[in-house]
Amino acid sequence: MYKFCSYTLLTVITADILATCGDITLTWTSPILPKLYSNDSNINPLDRPITPDEESWIGSLINIGALIGPFPFSFLAEKLGRKTTLLCISVPLIISFGIIALVPYLYWYYFARFIAGISLGAGCTILPLYIAEIAEDANRGMLSVTLGIFWSFGHLIPYVLGPYMSILAFNLTLACVPMLFFVLFVTIAPETPYYLISKNKINKAEESLMKLRGRSRSMVSSEIIHIQSSMNHEKKGSFGDLFKSKANRKALAISVTLMGFQQLSGINAILFYTQLIFETTGSNISAEISSIIIGLVLFSTSLIIPFVADRLGRKLFLMISAFGMMTALAILGAFFYVKDTANYDVTSFSWLPILSLVLFIVSINLGFIPLPWTVSSELFSPNVKSFGISLVSFTCWVGSFIITKFFNDLNDTLGKEGTFWLFSGFCLVAGLFTLFFVPETKGKSFQEIQNILEK
C-alpha cells in the first residue's frame, strides 16, 4: 500500500502538466502535416503546400532544439533551483504555439519547432530529477512514472483535436496548457530539499519536507540527516566526475544504452507520422480515427505502469516492453511486405496495421517510454545526477532526430517492411541488454543503488 502526502501528489501532478506540454509537440505533426500539404488556403495558412523535404524538417527540427535544451537548463537547475528552472522551461512553449498560430511563414514554423524542442529536451531532463528529489524512496518509482501518464496525454491531445480544428485555433488552444502549468506551479510547488541542502539552506529544506511529507519539523529531521549524509558521501561533482567512479560509468552506460534503444524502436517517427503512416496502409478505417485510437491506447496503458513499477520492478517491465515491441513491429513489417512487395490484396486484413501499432504502443508504454527516464534518475549519484541525465537526454534527441529526419529515406531504401523489421531487430537487442545488464532499482535508496553499481 502506497503512503504519501496529498501535497506531494498534488505537486507531482502539477509538475506533470509540463510533461504534457512537451509531448504535445511530438504528435503535433500528425494532424498538422496533412493540412500543410493542402492547396486550400482555408486549411493551409502558408502560401503554398510544403514539400517532403520541408515536412522532414518540420518534423525533426524539434529534436535539434531538444539536443540543446538539457545543457543550459541543467546549469540553471544547479544555479537557480529546480522550481525556477521548470518555470523557465514553459516559456518557449508558449512562444512556440503563439508563433505557429499567428505567423504563417515556413521559416517561422521552423523557429517555433526549434524553441519548442529546447523546452522538450529540458523538461525531459529536469522533470524526472525534480520528482525523484521530492519523493520518498518507497514511492519514488510510482511518482516518477506518472510522467508517462502526462506524456501520453500530451500525445493524445493533437490526435483528438488537431484534425478537427484550424491551425490557428488549435495552436492557441495548445498555448493555454503551458500557461496553466506556469500559474499552478509557481503557486503550489516547493523547491526540492536536495537542492536546498546543497545550498546549505537547511531551514528551507526542512520547511519543504514538512510540506511534502505532511509532518512536523522534528519528524522530518531524520530524512534531512539522511539526505545530508548521502550528499556528504558524494562531494559536489563536475561533468568529469561522471567518468571517475565505476558506479557512475556503469550508470551512464546503462542509461544511455536504454535511451538509445527507446529511439531505435522508431517510436518518435511513428508518433510524428501516425496519420501519414495510416494513409499508406489502405485501411478501411480513416487515418484520423486510427490516430485517435493509437492516442487513446497510449494514454490508457500509461495508467497501468505507476501502480506496478514499484511492485514488480523496472527490469521485468523493460523486458516485456522490448519483446512486445519486437513482435508488433515484425507483424507490421510483414503486412507491408505482403502489400507492397508481394502485391497481395490486403483488403481482408486491412485491420492488421492498427492492431500491430496498438500492440506496439501498449508494449512501449509499459516500459521503454517511461522507465529509461526513471532508471536514469535513480542510477547516478546525487552530485553528478544533472550531468548524467543531460547526456541521457542528449542521446534521446540525437536518436530521435536521426530516425525522424531519415524515416522517409529508410522507407525508400529498405521499403516500409525493411524499416519496421529493422526497428524490430533493435527491440530484440534491447530486451537482451536489459536481461543481462540492467540492475533492479525497485524500492532502493540512491546509496543502495550506488553500492550495487560499484560491485
C-alpha positions, 0 to 999 in steps of 0.5 A: 500500500502506497503512503504519501502526502496529498501535497506531494501528489498534488505537486507531482501532478502539477509538475506533470502538466509540463510533461504534457506540454512537451509531448504535445509537440511530438504528435503535433505533426500528425494532424498538422502535416496533412493540412500543410500539404493542402492547396486550400488556403482555408486549411493551409495558412502558408502560401503554398503546400510544403514539400517532403523535404520541408515536412522532414524538417518540420518534423525533426527540427524539434529534436535539434532544439531538444539536443540543446535544451538539457545543457543550459537548463541543467546549469540553471537547475544547479544555479537557480533551483529546480522550481525556477528552472521548470518555470523557465522551461514553459516559456518557449512553449508558449512562444512556440504555439503563439508563433505557429498560430499567428505567423504563417511563414515556413521559416517561422514554423521552423523557429517555433519547432526549434524553441519548442524542442529546447523546452522538450529536451529540458523538461525531459531532463529536469522533470524526472530529477525534480520528482525523484528529489521530492519523493520518498524512496518507497514511492519514488518509482510510482511518482516518477512514472506518472510522467508517462501518464502526462506524456501520453496525454500530451500525445493524445491531445493533437490526435483528438483535436488537431484534425478537427480544428484550424491551425490557428485555433488549435495552436492557441488552444495548445498555448493555454496548457503551458500557461496553466502549468506556469500559474499552478506551479509557481503557486503550489510547488516547493523547491526540492530539499536536495537542492536546498541542502546543497545550498546549505539552506537547511531551514528551507529544506526542512520547511519543504519536507514538512510540506511534502511529507505532511509532518512536523519539523522534528519528524522530518529531521531524520530524512534531512540527516539522511539526505545530508549524509548521502550528499556528504558521501558524494562531494559536489561533482563536475561533468568529469566526475561522471567518468571517475567512479565505476558506479557512475560509468556503469550508470551512464552506460546503462542509461544511455544504452536504454535511451538509445534503444527507446529511439531505435524502436522508431517510436518518435517517427511513428508518433510524428507520422501516425496519420501519414503512416495510416494513409499508406496502409489502405485501411478501411478505417480513416487515418484520423480515427486510427490516430485517435485510437493509437492516442487513446491506447497510449494514454490508457496503458500509461495508467497501468505502469505507476501502480506496478513499477514499484511492485514488480520492478523496472527490469521485468517491465523493460523486458516485456516492453522490448519483446512486445515491441519486437513482435508488433513491429515484425507483424507490421513489417510483414503486412507491408511486405505482403502489400507492397512487395508481394502485391497481395490484396490486403483488403481482408486484413486491412485491420492488421496495421492498427492492431500491430501499432496498438500492440506496439504502443501498449508494449512501449508504454509499459516500459521503454517510454517511461522507465529509461527516464526513471532508471536514469534518475535513480542510477547516478549519484546525487552530485553528478545526477544533472550531468548524467541525465543531460547526456541521457537526454542528449542521446534521446534527441540525437536518436530521435532526430536521426530516425525522424529526419531519415524515416522517409529515406529508410522507407525508400531504401529498405521499403516500409517492411525493411524499416519496421523489421529493422526497428524490430531487430533493435527491440530484440537487442534491447530486451537482451541488454536489459536481461543481462545488464540492467540492475533492479532499482525497485524500492532502493535508496540512491546509496543502495543503488550506488553500492550495487553499481560499484560491485 
